[in-house]
Amino acid sequence: MKVTRMDTNLWGHESFEYVGYDKEAETFSIFLHEECCLSFTSVKEQVVFSFLLALDKESFILQKLIPFFPFEKSSTQSFHQAQ
């Protein structure tokens, strides 16, 4: 999994700082500040690109990811494993 830091000051969001994508497994993970991770499955690369380009990433999560992709909420210890 490739993990990227999303500058919270630049993008204006507060709930997360890192995201990761595993292209082969089609898993998109959002590492939240509250010590947990949302891992979405069956996410195509195009959806990840749309997320990266979205001006309001938190709304994108709520409107475009959560309703349409299976996800699991887990502890952020998986963040350290992903690096």
mmCIF file of the C-alpha atoms, coordinates in Angstrom:
data_MODEL
# 
_entry.id   MODEL 
# 
loop_
_atom_site.group_PDB 
_atom_site.id 
_atom_site.type_symbol 
_atom_site.label_atom_id 
_atom_site.label_alt_id 
_atom_site.label_comp_id 
_atom_site.label_asym_id 
_atom_site.label_entity_id 
_atom_site.label_seq_id 
_atom_site.pdbx_PDB_ins_code 
_atom_site.Cartn_x 
_atom_site.Cartn_y 
_atom_site.Cartn_z 
_atom_site.occupancy 
_atom_site.B_iso_or_equiv 
_atom_site.pdbx_formal_charge 
_atom_site.auth_seq_id 
_atom_site.auth_comp_id 
_atom_site.auth_asym_id 
_atom_site.auth_atom_id 
_atom_site.pdbx_PDB_model_num 
ATOM 1  C CA . MET A 1 1  ? 0.000   0.000  0.000   1.00 0.00 ? 1  MET A CA 1 
ATOM 2  C CA . LYS A 1 2  ? 1.237   3.455  -0.948  1.00 0.00 ? 2  LYS A CA 1 
ATOM 3  C CA . VAL A 1 3  ? 0.542   6.002  1.816   1.00 0.00 ? 3  VAL A CA 1 
ATOM 4  C CA . THR A 1 4  ? 0.409   9.759  1.208   1.00 0.00 ? 4  THR A CA 1 
ATOM 5  C CA . ARG A 1 5  ? 0.259   12.643 3.662   1.00 0.00 ? 5  ARG A CA 1 
ATOM 6  C CA . MET A 1 6  ? -2.566  15.086 2.967   1.00 0.00 ? 6  MET A CA 1 
ATOM 7  C CA . ASP A 1 7  ? -1.642  18.540 4.309   1.00 0.00 ? 7  ASP A CA 1 
ATOM 8  C CA . THR A 1 8  ? -4.536  19.507 6.571   1.00 0.00 ? 8  THR A CA 1 
ATOM 9  C CA . ASN A 1 9  ? -3.752  23.232 6.266   1.00 0.00 ? 9  ASN A CA 1 
ATOM 10 C CA . LEU A 1 10 ? -3.627  23.150 2.478   1.00 0.00 ? 10 LEU A CA 1 
ATOM 11 C CA . TRP A 1 11 ? -6.806  21.115 2.010   1.00 0.00 ? 11 TRP A CA 1 
ATOM 12 C CA . GLY A 1 12 ? -8.780  22.517 4.952   1.00 0.00 ? 12 GLY A CA 1 
ATOM 13 C CA . HIS A 1 13 ? -9.923  19.200 6.406   1.00 0.00 ? 13 HIS A CA 1 
ATOM 14 C CA . GLU A 1 14 ? -9.537  18.169 10.030  1.00 0.00 ? 14 GLU A CA 1 
ATOM 15 C CA . SER A 1 15 ? -10.463 14.504 10.342  1.00 0.00 ? 15 SER A CA 1 
ATOM 16 C CA . PHE A 1 16 ? -7.478  12.821 8.651   1.00 0.00 ? 16 PHE A CA 1 
ATOM 17 C CA . GLU A 1 17 ? -3.887  13.390 7.561   1.00 0.00 ? 17 GLU A CA 1 
ATOM 18 C CA . TYR A 1 18 ? -2.914  10.231 5.662   1.00 0.00 ? 18 TYR A CA 1 
ATOM 19 C CA . VAL A 1 19 ? -4.521  8.150  2.923   1.00 0.00 ? 19 VAL A CA 1 
ATOM 20 C CA . GLY A 1 20 ? -3.324  4.955  1.311   1.00 0.00 ? 20 GLY A CA 1 
ATOM 21 C CA . TYR A 1 21 ? -4.189  2.923  -1.769  1.00 0.00 ? 21 TYR A CA 1 
ATOM 22 C CA . ASP A 1 22 ? -3.376  -0.656 -2.698  1.00 0.00 ? 22 ASP A CA 1 
ATOM 23 C CA . LYS A 1 23 ? -3.918  -0.828 -6.454  1.00 0.00 ? 23 LYS A CA 1 
ATOM 24 C CA . GLU A 1 24 ? -3.824  -4.628 -6.678  1.00 0.00 ? 24 GLU A CA 1 
ATOM 25 C CA . ALA A 1 25 ? -6.266  -5.165 -3.805  1.00 0.00 ? 25 ALA A CA 1 
ATOM 26 C CA . GLU A 1 26 ? -8.328  -2.066 -4.761  1.00 0.00 ? 26 GLU A CA 1 
ATOM 27 C CA . THR A 1 27 ? -8.312  -0.972 -1.109  1.00 0.00 ? 27 THR A CA 1 
ATOM 28 C CA . PHE A 1 28 ? -8.452  2.722  -0.225  1.00 0.00 ? 28 PHE A CA 1 
ATOM 29 C CA . SER A 1 29 ? -7.654  3.601  3.399   1.00 0.00 ? 29 SER A CA 1 
ATOM 30 C CA . ILE A 1 30 ? -8.171  6.868  5.232   1.00 0.00 ? 30 ILE A CA 1 
ATOM 31 C CA . PHE A 1 31 ? -6.240  7.177  8.491   1.00 0.00 ? 31 PHE A CA 1 
ATOM 32 C CA . LEU A 1 32 ? -8.339  9.344  10.804  1.00 0.00 ? 32 LEU A CA 1 
ATOM 33 C CA . HIS A 1 33 ? -6.948  11.508 13.621  1.00 0.00 ? 33 HIS A CA 1 
ATOM 34 C CA . GLU A 1 34 ? -9.163  9.700  16.106  1.00 0.00 ? 34 GLU A CA 1 
ATOM 35 C CA . GLU A 1 35 ? -6.882  6.638  16.153  1.00 0.00 ? 35 GLU A CA 1 
ATOM 36 C CA . CYS A 1 36 ? -8.816  4.658  13.569  1.00 0.00 ? 36 CYS A CA 1 
ATOM 37 C CA . CYS A 1 37 ? -8.756  3.836  9.896   1.00 0.00 ? 37 CYS A CA 1 
ATOM 38 C CA . LEU A 1 38 ? -11.528 3.512  7.324   1.00 0.00 ? 38 LEU A CA 1 
ATOM 39 C CA . SER A 1 39 ? -10.605 0.897  4.709   1.00 0.00 ? 39 SER A CA 1 
ATOM 40 C CA . PHE A 1 40 ? -12.821 0.803  1.623   1.00 0.00 ? 40 PHE A CA 1 
ATOM 41 C CA . THR A 1 41 ? -12.731 -2.224 -0.680  1.00 0.00 ? 41 THR A CA 1 
ATOM 42 C CA . SER A 1 42 ? -13.411 -2.587 -4.418  1.00 0.00 ? 42 SER A CA 1 
ATOM 43 C CA . VAL A 1 43 ? -12.299 1.008  -5.054  1.00 0.00 ? 43 VAL A CA 1 
ATOM 44 C CA . LYS A 1 44 ? -11.035 1.643  -8.572  1.00 0.00 ? 44 LYS A CA 1 
ATOM 45 C CA . GLU A 1 45 ? -8.078  3.942  -9.137  1.00 0.00 ? 45 GLU A CA 1 
ATOM 46 C CA . GLN A 1 46 ? -10.335 6.510  -10.855 1.00 0.00 ? 46 GLN A CA 1 
ATOM 47 C CA . VAL A 1 47 ? -12.313 6.953  -7.613  1.00 0.00 ? 47 VAL A CA 1 
ATOM 48 C CA . VAL A 1 48 ? -9.072  7.591  -5.704  1.00 0.00 ? 48 VAL A CA 1 
ATOM 49 C CA . PHE A 1 49 ? -8.084  10.227 -8.273  1.00 0.00 ? 49 PHE A CA 1 
ATOM 50 C CA . SER A 1 50 ? -11.511 11.845 -7.888  1.00 0.00 ? 50 SER A CA 1 
ATOM 51 C CA . PHE A 1 51 ? -10.999 11.928 -4.123  1.00 0.00 ? 51 PHE A CA 1 
ATOM 52 C CA . LEU A 1 52 ? -7.575  13.536 -4.509  1.00 0.00 ? 52 LEU A CA 1 
ATOM 53 C CA . LEU A 1 53 ? -9.035  16.228 -6.781  1.00 0.00 ? 53 LEU A CA 1 
ATOM 54 C CA . ALA A 1 54 ? -12.113 16.884 -4.628  1.00 0.00 ? 54 ALA A CA 1 
ATOM 55 C CA . LEU A 1 55 ? -12.104 20.282 -2.942  1.00 0.00 ? 55 LEU A CA 1 
ATOM 56 C CA . ASP A 1 56 ? -14.158 19.003 0.011   1.00 0.00 ? 56 ASP A CA 1 
ATOM 57 C CA . LYS A 1 57 ? -12.642 15.639 0.861   1.00 0.00 ? 57 LYS A CA 1 
ATOM 58 C CA . GLU A 1 58 ? -14.738 15.052 3.986   1.00 0.00 ? 58 GLU A CA 1 
ATOM 59 C CA . SER A 1 59 ? -17.958 15.484 1.959   1.00 0.00 ? 59 SER A CA 1 
ATOM 60 C CA . PHE A 1 60 ? -16.533 13.140 -0.687  1.00 0.00 ? 60 PHE A CA 1 
ATOM 61 C CA . ILE A 1 61 ? -16.028 10.487 1.997   1.00 0.00 ? 61 ILE A CA 1 
ATOM 62 C CA . LEU A 1 62 ? -19.600 10.903 3.273   1.00 0.00 ? 62 LEU A CA 1 
ATOM 63 C CA . GLN A 1 63 ? -21.309 11.190 -0.123  1.00 0.00 ? 63 GLN A CA 1 
ATOM 64 C CA . LYS A 1 64 ? -19.202 9.155  -2.558  1.00 0.00 ? 64 LYS A CA 1 
ATOM 65 C CA . LEU A 1 65 ? -17.399 6.489  -0.511  1.00 0.00 ? 65 LEU A CA 1 
ATOM 66 C CA . ILE A 1 66 ? -19.437 5.431  2.531   1.00 0.00 ? 66 ILE A CA 1 
ATOM 67 C CA . PRO A 1 67 ? -22.742 4.904  0.652   1.00 0.00 ? 67 PRO A CA 1 
ATOM 68 C CA . PHE A 1 68 ? -21.204 2.976  -2.257  1.00 0.00 ? 68 PHE A CA 1 
ATOM 69 C CA . PHE A 1 69 ? -18.202 0.946  -1.070  1.00 0.00 ? 69 PHE A CA 1 
ATOM 70 C CA . PRO A 1 70 ? -17.919 -1.728 1.616   1.00 0.00 ? 70 PRO A CA 1 
ATOM 71 C CA . PHE A 1 71 ? -15.663 -0.513 4.417   1.00 0.00 ? 71 PHE A CA 1 
ATOM 72 C CA . GLU A 1 72 ? -14.178 -1.548 7.713   1.00 0.00 ? 72 GLU A CA 1 
ATOM 73 C CA . LYS A 1 73 ? -13.231 0.676  10.637  1.00 0.00 ? 73 LYS A CA 1 
ATOM 74 C CA . SER A 1 74 ? -10.116 -0.433 12.516  1.00 0.00 ? 74 SER A CA 1 
ATOM 75 C CA . SER A 1 75 ? -7.372  0.914  14.771  1.00 0.00 ? 75 SER A CA 1 
ATOM 76 C CA . THR A 1 76 ? -4.561  2.966  13.211  1.00 0.00 ? 76 THR A CA 1 
ATOM 77 C CA . GLN A 1 77 ? -1.945  0.376  14.067  1.00 0.00 ? 77 GLN A CA 1 
ATOM 78 C CA . SER A 1 78 ? -2.496  -0.736 10.464  1.00 0.00 ? 78 SER A CA 1 
ATOM 79 C CA . PHE A 1 79 ? -1.180  2.708  9.389   1.00 0.00 ? 79 PHE A CA 1 
ATOM 80 C CA . HIS A 1 80 ? 2.248   1.849  10.748  1.00 0.00 ? 80 HIS A CA 1 
ATOM 81 C CA . GLN A 1 81 ? 2.113   -1.521 8.989   1.00 0.00 ? 81 GLN A CA 1 
ATOM 82 C CA . ALA A 1 82 ? 1.203   0.191  5.698   1.00 0.00 ? 82 ALA A CA 1 
ATOM 83 C CA . GLN A 1 83 ? 4.259   2.449  5.703   1.00 0.00 ? 83 GLN A CA 1 
# 
